């Protein structure tokens, strides 16, 4: 029982904090949901506290465009829009989840930056202005490879630094296999920590 106490306490703290943030922002982003699409995984997310910690770590600026792949109900972009950035964009292939994300974006309070939801596959999205990508294990290795190919093509057209935040990184080997990506940092869950999944931070290598 003692060994379970830290996880219970920090999970309870996260849930209470999430409830507070959703009430404050006037959004509803909880409850996971399966996807009907072949290579899309169940909608999942980190605590609001963790996303704020991630964006503080990245030190977002007014030049950043943050894109959440598999945005679900829009939690990540609602957090990102609390920062003064160029734009926060949620990409979601499931039309029902995308509609809920749009609803959250429309009624959200305290927004500091533009926010929009795009209902399409991550393999079709235009990454030409993207500087930060956030993912919570959104899809399988085939889609991940297609997304990285598309991102790499955009780098050839518009050279820039892109940072990738990959939470619950089941297919991290797909990213580390790319010579133009560098793993810069990693966060791991700890006994009394509020981060509940591993998080990898990658950066594109400018040549």
C-alpha positions in Angstrom: 0.0 0.0 0.0 2.8 2.4 0.9 4.4 2.0 -2.6 1.0 3.0 -4.2 0.6 6.1 -2.1 2.8 8.5 -4.2 1.0 7.6 -7.4 -2.4 7.9 -5.8 -1.6 11.3 -4.3 -0.1 12.9 -7.4 -2.8 11.5 -9.6 -5.4 13.0 -7.3 -3.6 16.3 -7.3 -3.5 16.2 -11.1 -7.2 15.5 -11.4 -8.1 18.3 -9.0 -5.8 20.7 -10.8 -7.3 19.7 -14.2 -10.8 20.3 -12.9 -9.7 23.8 -11.7 -8.1 24.6 -15.1 -11.1 23.4 -17.1 -13.4 25.5 -14.9 -11.1 28.5 -15.2 -10.8 28.2 -19.0 -14.4 27.0 -19.5 -13.4 24.0 -21.5 -14.0 20.2 -21.2 -11.1 18.1 -22.5 -11.3 15.0 -20.2 -12.4 11.4 -20.9 -10.5 9.4 -23.4 -12.1 8.0 -26.6 -11.3 5.4 -29.2 -10.8 6.4 -32.8 -12.4 4.7 -35.7 -9.4 5.3 -37.9 -7.0 2.4 -38.6 -3.7 3.9 -37.4 -5.0 6.4 -34.9 -4.8 5.6 -31.2 -7.2 6.3 -28.3 -7.3 10.0 -27.4 -5.1 10.5 -24.4 -3.5 13.5 -22.7 -1.2 14.7 -19.9 -2.2 16.9 -17.0 -2.6 20.6 -17.5 0.3 21.1 -15.1 2.5 19.0 -17.3 1.7 20.8 -20.5 2.4 24.1 -18.8 5.7 22.7 -17.6 6.5 21.5 -21.1 5.9 24.9 -22.7 7.8 26.7 -19.9 10.7 24.4 -20.7 10.5 25.2 -24.4 10.4 29.0 -23.5 7.8 29.7 -26.2 8.1 33.0 -28.1 5.9 35.2 -30.3 7.5 33.4 -33.3 6.3 29.9 -32.4 3.5 28.1 -34.1 2.5 25.1 -31.8 0.9 22.1 -33.5 -0.7 19.3 -31.6 -1.0 16.1 -33.7 -4.1 14.1 -32.6 -5.4 17.0 -30.6 -8.5 15.2 -29.5 -10.7 17.7 -27.6 -8.0 20.4 -27.7 -6.3 20.4 -24.3 -2.8 21.1 -25.6 -3.8 23.9 -27.9 -5.9 25.5 -25.1 -2.8 25.5 -22.9 -0.6 26.8 -25.7 -2.9 29.6 -26.4 -2.3 30.9 -22.9 1.2 31.9 -24.1 1.9 34.8 -26.5 2.8 32.8 -29.6 2.1 33.1 -33.3 -0.7 30.4 -33.3 -1.8 27.2 -31.7 -3.2 24.6 -34.1 -4.9 21.3 -33.3 -4.8 18.6 -35.9 -7.4 15.8 -35.5 -8.6 13.2 -38.0 -11.7 12.2 -36.0 -14.5 14.6 -36.9 -16.4 14.1 -33.6 -13.3 14.9 -31.5 -12.4 17.8 -33.8 -15.9 19.2 -33.3 -15.5 19.1 -29.5 -12.1 20.8 -29.8 -13.7 23.6 -31.9 -16.4 24.0 -29.3 -13.7 24.2 -26.5 -11.7 26.7 -28.6 -14.8 28.9 -29.2 -15.8 29.2 -25.5 -12.4 29.2 -24.0 -11.5 32.2 -21.8 -8.1 33.9 -21.2 -6.8 33.2 -24.7 -3.6 35.2 -25.5 -3.0 33.9 -29.0 -4.9 32.7 -32.1 -6.2 29.1 -31.9 -7.7 26.9 -34.6 -8.6 23.3 -35.1 -7.9 21.4 -38.4 -9.9 18.3 -39.1 -7.6 16.2 -41.3 -4.9 13.6 -41.2 -1.5 14.5 -39.8 -0.1 13.2 -43.1 -1.9 15.9 -45.0 -1.2 18.8 -42.8 1.0 21.7 -44.0 3.9 22.0 -41.6 5.6 24.9 -43.4 5.2 27.4 -40.5 5.3 24.9 -37.7 8.0 25.4 -35.0 6.7 23.1 -32.2 5.0 19.8 -32.6 3.3 18.1 -29.6 2.2 14.4 -29.6 0.8 12.0 -27.1 1.3 8.6 -28.8 -1.3 9.6 -31.5 -0.7 7.0 -34.2 1.4 4.0 -35.4 4.8 3.8 -36.9 3.6 4.0 -40.5 1.8 7.3 -40.0 4.7 8.6 -37.9 7.1 8.0 -40.8 4.8 9.7 -43.2 4.5 12.7 -40.9 8.3 13.0 -40.5 8.7 12.7 -44.3 6.3 15.6 -44.7 7.9 17.6 -42.0 11.4 17.1 -43.6 10.1 18.2 -46.9 8.8 21.4 -45.3 12.3 22.0 -43.8 13.8 21.8 -47.2 11.4 24.5 -48.4 11.6 26.6 -45.3 14.8 25.9 -43.2 14.1 26.5 -39.5 14.4 24.8 -36.1 11.4 22.6 -35.2 11.1 21.1 -31.7 9.1 18.0 -31.1 7.6 16.9 -27.8 6.6 13.3 -27.8 4.8 12.0 -24.7 4.3 8.3 -24.1 6.9 7.8 -26.9 6.0 4.2 -28.0 7.7 4.8 -31.4 10.7 6.8 -30.3 12.9 4.6 -32.5 11.2 6.1 -35.6 12.4 9.5 -34.5 15.9 8.6 -33.4 16.4 6.8 -36.7 16.2 10.2 -38.5 19.6 11.8 -38.8 18.1 15.3 -38.9 16.5 14.9 -35.5 18.4 15.1 -32.2 17.0 13.9 -28.8 17.8 16.8 -26.5 16.1 15.8 -23.3 13.8 13.3 -21.6 11.5 13.4 -18.6 10.6 10.2 -16.8 7.9 9.6 -14.1 9.2 9.6 -10.5 7.5 8.4 -7.3 6.2 11.8 -6.2 6.3 13.5 -9.6 3.2 14.8 -11.5 4.6 13.6 -14.9 2.8 10.3 -15.5 4.4 9.3 -18.8 7.9 9.5 -20.4 8.3 12.6 -22.5 11.0 13.0 -25.1 12.2 16.4 -26.5 13.6 16.5 -30.0 15.1 19.3 -32.1 15.8 19.4 -35.9 19.4 19.7 -36.8 20.1 22.7 -39.1 22.7 21.9 -41.8 
